[in-house]
Amino acid sequence: MTVTMVGRAETATTAPATTATPPAATAVPDAMNSVLGKVRPILEAFTAEDATLSLAELVRRTGVAKATVHRLAQELVVWGLLERSGCDYRLGLRLFEIGQRVHRQRILREVAQPYMEDLLLATQETIHFAIHDSLDVVYLEKIFPHRGLNEESRVAGRLPLYCTATGKAILAFSPASLFADVVRNGLKPFTRHTVTSPGRLRAQLERIRAEGLATEAEEIRLGYTSMAVPVFGSQSSLVGALSITAPTYRMDPSGHAVALRAAALGISRSLR
């Protein structure tokens, strides 16, 4: 069997938390804050589907003046955060290098990967390991056989908590305030099967807490079903979720659940 390993991608950008300004921050010039405030939307203008973007498109997506975008883009090229591709720009290799240094995510991925490979061999289906960020799950790792799912999800990609198996597993074992934030933000339907009722979602989470197993049936993509279990670290702290995704007709709920729980338990023990 040939296993396809998805290449690593840079860590997804996370919105900074609002905190009290430390005394030292008063020494930072307002001009620097302004520059950083303009650099961030330039980098975030690139989506997973964008190989390159033109200067005009960067201006349109950021809302920043053309001269400013051009000047900052040139500086980002010097720093390696952007690269030139003809007349266009693309994200630079330096971003990937920096992303690989994020300690917590790197350790989680390295610990989880052997168990994910065992799970792949046991099930022959797509395996994900995801963590929680804001109202989404972020995929730290994904492995799949040639017949596996290679769309919808990607390493460092995001999907909502409320309609993914990994998200439901995380949401079920998170504080109630997170559920309230998810509902307040709205439950957008991706397919006709997406759960958009807060009451129904709450009932699902109660069942997940009781059974330790989350499922989603064609809520993100028609024809595909996922099941996931939470993964706990030291002091029983929730660190993420492990999942199996397969075509609905091929999913083996009982057999896959046994293998999934065994792999998650292995990851948890290694993290402890």
Phi, psi and omega in degrees: 000134177261128181254130177264124178258125179289134180294153179289149175233165182294153181295135181296145182288138180245135178295133182291144179286151178275119180228166177295141182286123179291156181306322182295336184294338181295342180277350181280123182298148177299327180298322180293318177301321180294319180296312180298324179294337179267331179292317184303309180296335177294313180292322182281353178293335181280130174256175180297338182271353186263110173285316178218161174223142177281164177300318180298320180290323176298319178297316181296317185284330183268333184075013179265149182303145184302316182297321180292315179299317181297315181296314181292323179298321179295320178293321178295328176295317178299320181283349181086005180279337171232158175229152176274140174227088188068237177268356184257180179235153173220160179297142186269160180298332181301325178298318178297316181298316180294320181299327181289349181270354180294110194296309186298313181294321181296316180295316179301315182295317181295323179289318186286330190303314180299322179289326176295321179294320176298319180294322176298315179298324183284328188248335184061031179233173182288134183241134178236149166234125187229154174237170182264135172215116182058238182256017183234168163257144175243128184275115178280327182209149177210129175228148182204150173284173183300332181271004187280179180284121179237017177235178178070308182249155178204158177298133183072006176276165182237145169217158184293151177295321194283344185232016175242151180296316178297320179295317179296321179297318179291315182298323182295331183250021177253166178302151181299334181297329178292319176301317180298320179294319179298314180295318181298327181283344178101142181253091184282133178282133174263325175222179179290348181262356181296131178285117181242004178263120178304322180295317179292320178296318179300319179295321177298317182293325177296320178292321179296319178297324182285323185261340183073018183220129179249146176224153169221132183247101175060030179278334179258320181216129180298136178094356182232142180233146178230151170226145185215156175229150178288154176239128183248148179252214181296146181055031177059029178279139180288125181246341181169201180212147179246137185220160171241132176238134183208159171305141185305320183290340185258350182293132178250090188305312184288311181295316181292326180297320179297312180295321181295315180295322180295318180294317179296321178296320177298317178297315181299316180296320179294322180292330180282000000 
